[in-house]
């Protein structure tokens, strides 16, 4: 498996920086930061979503961040 932890995702003019964190019982929780033009517009850490692998938490973090970006675009558009 490749190291996804350093991979940012560009989506609708925003940069998503996935930041999953390991919690209790070796479970991984979603976490991410959303940037626009290099400035942080949102950040979430240690969400209630729990995953058994870092890969699953990475993918889930990106999907949750995309939903938040969609909401940001809808509010500003």
Number of C-alpha atoms within 10 A of each C-alpha: 4 5 8 13 13 9 12 16 14 14 14 10 11 21 21 25 22 29 25 27 18 19 13 8 7 12 15 24 26 28 24 24 19 25 18 14 9 9 10 13 13 15 15 16 15 16 15 9 13 20 19 13 13 21 17 15 24 24 14 21 25 24 15 16 26 20 11 14 22 13 12 14 13 9 8 6 6
